Amino acid sequence: MTTLDRDLCAAVADLGGAPSWIERAWTVARLLGLSGVLIGGSCLFWMLPLGWLSGAMLIITGAAYALLLIATHEMVHGTLLGWRRFETPFACLLGWPMGWPYLTYARLHRLHHLWNGRDPRDPERTDVLPMERLHASPLRRQLQSHLLPLRILVFGGVGLIADTTIKGLQLQHVDPRLGQARLVDGIGVVVVHAAMLSVAVVHGEIWHYLLFWLVLERVIGVIVQLRGLVEHHGLWQQHNTNLQTQLYSSRNIRCSTWFNALMGGLPHHSAHHAFPWLCSARLPEGSARIAAVLARHGAAPTPFADSYAAALQLLIHGRSVPGAACS
């Protein structure tokens, strides 16, 4: 461990520990608010005649659902409420109706934190490595060149589900418990959707039902795919130490305090990857302290974008811009 690494660890050491009761109260309020929008928007969609108003309700519902699914990321790390026995079933309850294999994702995400910027097997790597591009077929090279629009606008939520399922199979030799996770996820998704589909068929609403999930999948897919891309794309590279690799292979996004809370602290992604045990409410402070330590050592600031729109522009133009931690 270098002197810089030791100073970085010392700077955030007092920010650890389980969320306080106040932090938990704010988190519960966030979950209840988003759940209320999800349930209310879904009910209004089914009550209203098909049209622009019901469509708007469905888009709002999809956004709320996406933010709830993003909250399951904190559940993987045990930083949401610090109550894993509650959080794992709740995450499955949120993920399975959307076909999201949460238990498989949870195990793969731990590998992502081990391998980000270091091991090409990283299950959440979005960058195409030079050797992959060199040996790719002409068609695959074309797909690689249009990765951003394909992931955000075409692959969407279905692409994320398929990728997670496939990676869970490919990496089962690394983590044997992935097999059990895939099995439980598969059974859960099938049972939940069979029950919902049965209700739709009984009430003669099969096409309404399919439209509901199609629009939700598109909205959620855009949000979650974009989130994953702006956090890492264009930055996958090993640095001097693992801690510095995690800092510089992740991008911070400047945003308001309330939006950062809705995103579970993920806009402070460098701090999260360097110190994944920090709860989301403390990531802004951790990010500021990390920036101060880097400046004191004359080290480069962490990759940064002024907003999610600015981050998307960076990705479109194939550039990454360093900067201070977002506040």
Secondary structure, DSSP 8 states (H G I E B T S, - for coil): --HHHHHHHHHHGGG-SS--HHHHHHHHHHHHHHHHHHHHHHHHHHHS-SSHHHHHHHHHHHHHHHHHHHHHHHHHHT-SSS-HHHHHHHHHHHHGGGT--HHHHHHHHHHHHHHTTT-TT-TT--S--HHHHHT--HHHHHHHHTHHHIIIIIIHHHHHHHHHHHHHHHTTTT-THHHHHHHHHHHHHHHHHHHHHHHHHHTT-HHHHHHHHHHHHHHHHHHHHHHHHHHHTT-----SSHHHHHHHTS-EE---HHHHHHTTTTTBHHHHHH-TTS-GGGHHHHHHHHHHHHHHTT----BEESSHHHHHHHHHTT---B-----
